[in-house]
Amino acid sequence: MAIVGAVAAATNRETTGLPPLQETIEADALNALFDGQSSSVAVSFQYADTDVSVTGDGSIEVRVDGHSRESE
């Protein structure tokens, strides 16, 4: 999933070293929320000691220690 990859890149960790995303947020529900929705939809949550924001246009912002690292 793109979120796990973005968090791994932002934290310089392997994706296999991160906890399963399902332990933090219902990934299927997240996918359904963004499937065909407008770009004004946004969700923010904490995952693997980061703050993650995902928007309807597909951008993922990962904040590590207050510093933003964006990926699309």
C-alpha positions in Angstrom: 0.0 0.0 0.0 1.2 3.5 -0.8 0.9 4.7 2.8 3.2 2.1 4.1 5.7 2.9 1.4 5.5 6.7 2.1 6.0 6.1 5.8 9.0 3.8 5.2 10.6 6.4 2.9 10.0 9.2 5.3 11.4 7.3 8.3 14.3 5.5 6.4 12.9 2.1 7.4 12.0 -1.0 5.4 8.3 -1.6 4.9 8.7 -5.0 6.6 9.9 -3.2 9.7 6.7 -1.2 10.1 3.6 -2.5 11.9 0.7 -3.7 9.7 -1.4 -0.8 8.6 -4.5 -2.7 9.6 -3.5 -2.4 13.2 -3.8 1.4 13.0 -6.6 2.0 10.5 -9.1 0.0 8.5 -7.3 0.0 5.2 -10.3 -1.3 3.2 -12.5 1.4 4.6 -9.8 4.0 3.7 -9.7 2.7 0.1 -13.4 2.8 -0.1 -13.5 6.3 1.2 -11.2 7.5 -1.6 -12.5 5.3 -4.4 -14.3 7.7 -6.8 -14.6 10.5 -4.2 -13.9 14.2 -4.8 -10.4 15.6 -4.1 -11.8 17.5 -1.1 -11.8 14.3 1.0 -8.9 14.1 3.5 -8.1 11.7 6.4 -5.3 12.1 9.0 -4.1 9.5 11.5 -1.1 8.4 13.4 0.9 5.4 12.2 4.4 4.1 13.2 5.3 7.2 15.2 4.3 9.5 12.3 1.3 11.7 11.5 -0.1 10.8 8.1 -2.6 12.8 6.0 -4.1 11.4 2.8 -6.2 13.5 0.4 -8.6 12.6 -2.3 -6.2 13.7 -5.0 -3.9 10.9 -4.0 -1.3 12.9 -2.1 0.2 11.4 1.1 1.9 13.7 3.6 3.9 12.1 6.4 5.1 14.2 9.3 8.1 12.9 11.3 9.0 14.9 14.4 6.9 17.8 13.0 8.6 17.9 9.6 6.5 17.2 6.5 7.5 14.8 3.8 5.1 14.5 0.9 4.6 11.8 -1.6 2.2 11.4 -4.5 
